[in-house]
Amino acid sequence: MAIHKCHCLFIPPHVLDHLARNKRKDVRDSTRLTIQQSQLSRTRRSTKLVSMDRFAPAAPAGEGARIVYDSEKTWQQRVREVRTENQDPTGEKSVDSVFDFIGLVRTFYRELNRNSYDDAGADIIMNVHFGTKYNNAFWDGDELTFGDGDGVIFTDFTQSLDVVAHEFAHGVTQFTADLEYNSQSGALNESFSDVFGSAITQYVNGEDAGTADWLIGDEIMGPDLYGESLRSMKAPGTAYDNDIMGKDPQPDHMNNYYTGSDDNQGVHINSGIPSRAFYLVATTIGTQEAAKIWYHALQNLWATAKFNDAVHVIAESARILTRDGQVVPKGSTQAVRSAFKAVGLPA
């Protein structure tokens, strides 16, 4: 069975398209370069897929070792290895930050009894300093890659735990539900990454549903966008509203579901609907408890699952986890149903 290895970008294409039409030349230039490189990376990815799918052996069981490469501002991955497991910090901010963040992400998943993104101990490959003023980060089916940002609109993507955890979660999804990256299955894919990105950030910072900001990507906003974010799980549609990025198009209810063709039929846009449902469940039973339900459900979904499928599977996961050793509190199933009903998805 083929695995759907998505080229999952952190900055959505509709945001980049808006930036590419900005009246400021520096914003247009850096954004157009980012778009061009993203397209080139996607083309290279299709060639890489043929080779890897046909000849690559299964990953041996291990500890999911971290390996960081410096792209040295080229548009290539794995240019120069700069840090691996059990080595001292390099003193280079991007290298050490992403190495440490992945360590925290790995610990979170180990507590869910998961060993690396594939649950088979695959090494975790990270590339930093990718490209020139590259305003994005991505998971390409095998490894994580981070740009430095242009320093005006976006800053170094390795400095955000949200970004690192979000992109790693795409790998987890790939090796569980393998959700196809378009329409509702793609929106679920993006939502699961935001769910685990936020849950991991709260886990690391000692926050709970009441103290967390529920913002995704606020740490990478440059000086001209300080105070904005890419998405809000608490209030989709309110993350940003400015002349540079435009207005956040995420709906918070099925009544406003995006039906256009942009963004792979709205994978980043419509993800706000299930993400809002997660927020509502987290405020009722706790973020980490809700994350356990979503993780259990992710292992029981399938590639073409739609929103209604996810509602039923997540509610069933809540029921199972309530029954089996009371992993989550009583009332969790009802909290899930209520949350999805509130966003227009009755169970």
C-alpha positions in Angstrom: 0.0 0.0 0.0 1.4 3.4 -1.0 2.0 6.0 1.7 0.8 9.5 1.1 4.0 11.5 1.7 2.8 15.1 1.7 5.0 18.1 1.2 3.4 19.9 4.2 4.3 23.6 4.4 3.9 25.5 7.7 3.0 28.8 6.0 -0.1 28.2 3.9 -0.1 29.0 0.2 -2.9 31.5 0.5 -0.8 33.6 2.9 2.2 33.4 0.6 0.1 34.4 -2.4 -1.1 37.5 -0.5 2.4 38.4 0.5 3.6 38.0 -3.1 1.2 40.8 -4.2 2.3 43.2 -1.4 3.1 46.7 -2.4 6.5 46.4 -0.7 9.2 45.2 -3.0 11.2 43.4 -0.2 8.2 41.5 0.9 7.3 40.5 -2.7 10.8 39.4 -3.5 11.4 37.2 -0.5 7.9 35.7 -0.9 8.3 34.9 -4.5 11.7 33.3 -3.9 10.0 31.2 -1.2 7.2 30.1 -3.5 9.6 29.2 -6.3 11.8 27.1 -4.0 8.7 25.4 -2.5 7.7 24.4 -6.0 11.2 23.1 -6.8 11.4 21.2 -3.6 8.1 19.5 -4.4 9.4 18.5 -7.8 12.5 17.0 -6.3 10.3 15.2 -3.8 8.5 13.3 -6.5 11.9 12.1 -7.9 13.0 11.2 -4.4 9.8 9.2 -3.8 10.4 6.8 -6.7 13.9 6.0 -5.4 13.0 5.6 -1.8 9.7 3.6 -2.3 11.4 1.2 -4.6 14.7 0.6 -2.9 14.7 1.8 0.7 14.7 -0.8 3.5 12.4 -0.6 6.5 13.8 1.5 9.3 15.4 -0.6 12.0 14.1 -0.4 15.5 16.1 2.2 17.5 15.7 5.3 19.6 14.8 7.8 16.9 18.2 9.5 17.0 18.3 13.2 16.1 20.6 14.3 13.3 20.8 18.0 12.2 22.2 19.2 8.9 23.1 22.7 7.8 21.9 23.5 4.3 24.3 26.5 4.4 21.7 28.7 2.7 21.5 26.4 -0.3 18.3 24.9 -1.6 19.6 21.4 -0.8 19.0 19.1 2.2 21.6 17.2 4.1 24.5 19.4 3.0 26.7 19.3 6.1 26.0 17.2 9.3 26.5 19.5 12.3 25.0 17.7 15.3 23.9 14.1 16.2 22.7 12.3 19.3 25.0 12.4 22.4 27.0 15.4 21.0 27.5 18.6 22.9 25.7 21.8 21.9 27.3 23.5 18.9 26.7 27.1 20.1 24.8 27.7 16.8 21.3 28.9 17.8 19.3 27.3 15.0 21.1 23.9 15.3 20.8 23.7 19.0 17.2 25.0 19.2 15.8 22.5 16.7 17.8 19.7 18.3 16.4 20.5 21.7 12.9 21.0 20.5 12.8 17.7 18.8 14.1 16.1 22.0 11.0 17.5 23.8 8.7 16.4 21.0 10.2 12.9 21.2 9.7 12.8 24.9 6.0 13.7 24.5 5.4 10.9 22.1 7.4 8.4 24.2 4.9 9.0 27.0 2.2 7.9 24.4 4.4 4.8 23.8 5.4 6.0 20.4 9.0 5.6 19.2 9.8 8.3 16.6 7.4 9.4 14.0 7.1 5.9 12.5 6.9 4.1 15.8 9.9 2.0 14.7 12.7 4.2 15.9 13.4 6.1 12.6 16.2 8.7 12.8 14.8 12.2 12.9 16.5 14.3 10.2 16.4 18.0 10.4 17.8 20.6 8.0 18.4 24.2 9.1 19.4 27.4 7.2 17.6 26.1 4.1 17.6 28.6 1.2 18.0 32.3 1.2 15.4 34.2 3.3 13.2 31.1 3.0 9.9 31.9 4.7 8.7 28.4 5.5 9.3 25.1 7.1 8.1 21.7 5.9 7.9 17.9 6.4 8.5 16.2 3.1 7.7 12.6 4.0 11.1 11.8 5.4 12.7 14.8 7.1 12.1 18.3 8.5 13.4 21.4 6.9 13.5 25.0 8.3 14.1 28.3 6.7 15.6 31.3 8.4 12.8 33.7 7.4 13.5 37.1 5.8 13.7 38.8 9.2 10.9 41.2 8.3 7.8 39.1 7.9 8.9 35.9 9.4 11.9 35.0 11.6 13.9 31.8 12.1 11.5 28.9 12.0 13.7 26.8 14.3 12.9 29.1 17.2 9.3 28.0 17.5 8.3 24.8 19.3 4.9 25.1 17.7 6.5 24.9 14.2 8.8 22.0 15.1 6.1 20.0 16.8 3.5 20.7 14.1 5.8 19.5 11.3 6.9 16.4 13.2 3.2 15.6 13.7 2.8 15.3 9.9 5.2 12.4 10.1 3.1 10.8 12.9 0.0 11.2 10.8 1.7 9.7 7.7 2.5 6.5 9.6 -0.9 6.2 11.3 -4.0 7.4 9.5 -2.0 8.5 6.4 -4.6 11.2 5.7 -4.6 12.3 2.1 -3.5 16.0 1.8 -6.6 17.5 0.2 -10.1 18.6 1.1 -11.4 17.3 4.4 -8.9 14.6 4.9 -6.1 17.2 4.4 -7.8 19.6 6.8 -7.8 16.8 9.4 -4.1 16.3 8.6 -3.4 19.9 9.3 -5.6 20.0 12.4 -4.0 17.0 14.0 -0.6 18.8 13.5 -2.0 22.0 15.2 -3.5 19.8 18.0 -0.2 18.1 18.8 1.8 21.3 18.3 -0.3 23.1 20.9 -0.5 20.1 23.2 3.3 19.7 23.2 3.9 23.4 23.7 1.5 23.4 26.7 3.2 20.2 28.0 6.7 21.8 27.8 5.6 25.1 29.2 3.5 23.7 32.1 0.4 25.3 30.7 -3.2 24.1 30.7 -6.2 24.8 28.5 -7.0 27.9 30.6 -3.6 29.5 30.5 -2.4 28.6 27.0 -2.8 31.2 24.2 -3.9 28.6 21.6 -2.1 30.5 18.9 -0.1 28.7 16.2 3.1 30.4 14.8 3.1 33.6 16.8 6.8 33.0 17.7 8.0 33.3 14.1 6.3 36.7 13.4 8.8 39.3 12.3 8.9 42.9 13.5 6.3 44.0 11.0 3.9 41.4 12.2 4.6 41.3 15.9 1.5 40.2 17.9 -0.1 38.3 15.0 -0.1 34.5 14.5 -1.0 32.1 11.7 -3.9 30.4 13.3 -6.0 30.5 16.5 -7.4 27.2 17.7 -9.6 29.1 20.2 -11.0 31.5 17.8 -10.4 30.5 14.1 -10.6 33.6 11.9 -9.0 36.0 14.3 -5.3 35.0 14.1 -4.3 37.9 11.8 -5.8 40.9 10.1 -3.3 43.3 8.5 -2.2 44.8 5.2 0.7 42.4 4.8 -0.9 39.0 5.3 -4.6 39.9 4.7 -7.3 38.5 6.9 -7.4 35.1 8.5 -9.9 33.1 6.4 -10.3 30.2 8.8 -14.0 29.3 9.6 -15.0 28.3 13.2 -18.2 26.5 12.1 -19.4 24.3 9.2 -21.7 27.1 8.2 -18.7 29.0 6.8 -16.9 26.0 5.4 -14.5 27.0 2.5 -15.5 25.3 -0.7 -12.9 26.7 -3.1 -10.0 25.0 -4.8 -7.1 27.0 -3.2 -4.9 25.4 -0.6 -5.5 21.9 -1.8 -9.3 22.6 -1.3 -8.7 24.4 2.0 -6.5 22.1 4.1 -5.1 25.0 6.2 -8.3 26.9 6.0 -11.0 24.4 7.1 -8.7 22.8 9.7 -9.9 25.6 12.0 -13.2 23.7 12.4 -11.9 20.5 14.0 -9.2 22.4 15.8 -11.8 24.6 17.5 -13.6 21.3 18.6 -10.3 20.2 20.2 -10.0 23.4 22.1 -13.5 23.0 23.4 -12.8 19.5 24.6 -9.5 20.6 26.1 -11.2 23.3 28.2 -13.6 20.7 29.5 -11.4 17.7 30.3 -7.8 19.1 30.0 -5.4 19.5 27.0 -3.3 16.4 27.7 -6.4 14.2 28.2 -7.9 15.5 25.0 -4.6 14.9 23.2 -4.7 11.2 24.3 -8.1 10.9 22.7 -7.0 12.5 19.5 -3.9 10.3 19.3 -5.9 7.2 19.8 -8.3 8.3 17.1 -5.5 9.1 14.7 -4.5 5.4 14.8 -8.0 4.4 13.8 -8.7 6.8 11.0 -8.0 6.1 7.3 -6.6 8.0 4.4 -9.8 9.4 2.9 -11.6 10.1 6.2 -13.9 13.1 6.3 -15.0 15.4 9.1 -18.0 13.2 10.0 -15.8 10.1 10.1 -13.4 11.8 12.5 -16.3 12.8 14.8 -17.4 9.2 15.2 -13.9 7.8 15.6 -12.8 10.5 18.1 -16.0 10.0 20.1 -15.4 6.2 20.1 -11.8 6.8 21.2 -13.1 8.8 24.1 -15.4 6.0 25.1 -12.7 3.4 24.9 -10.2 5.4 26.9 -12.8 6.2 29.5 -13.5 2.5 29.9 -10.0 1.1 29.5 -8.3 2.0 32.8 -9.9 5.4 32.9 -7.2 7.1 30.8 -9.5 10.1 30.4 -12.2 11.3 32.8 -15.8 10.3 32.7 -17.8 12.5 30.6 -15.1 12.7 27.9 -17.3 11.1 25.2 -20.1 13.7 25.9 -17.5 16.5 25.8 -16.4 15.4 22.4 -19.9 15.2 21.0 -20.8 18.6 22.5 -17.7 20.2 21.0 -18.2 18.9 17.5 -21.9 19.8 17.7 -20.8 23.4 18.6 -18.8 23.6 15.3 -21.6 22.2 13.2 -20.6 18.5 13.2 -23.1 16.6 15.3 -22.1 13.0 16.1 
